[in-house]
Amino acid sequence: MVAALGGAPGAGLRLTGRMASMGMKADAVMMDVLRKSNAAEHARRSKPLQVAQAAQRRAEALAQAQEEAQKQAMKIPAASIRP
């Protein structure tokens, strides 16, 4: 659920663990051992993918900014052209 809302997949596991260790009464679905291990594995595997996706977005933004800067540099202001 936390991952579906845009958070880190491991955040829900850590939060559930902290709540249980503190004896908090909360409306949470407790996972059995298999589901918990699957969620932990998913969190472990998804982190490198998230890092790679963020790097790709940064590279694309940089390329776009460089392209825009190059376009701006090639424009000759009308005031600098003398008849």
Secondary structure as GFF3:
##gff-version 3
##sequence-region A 1 83
A	DSSP	alpha_helix	9	21	.	.	.	ID=ss1
A	DSSP	alpha_helix	33	74	.	.	.	ID=ss2
A	DSSP	three_ten_helix	78	80	.	.	.	ID=ss3
###
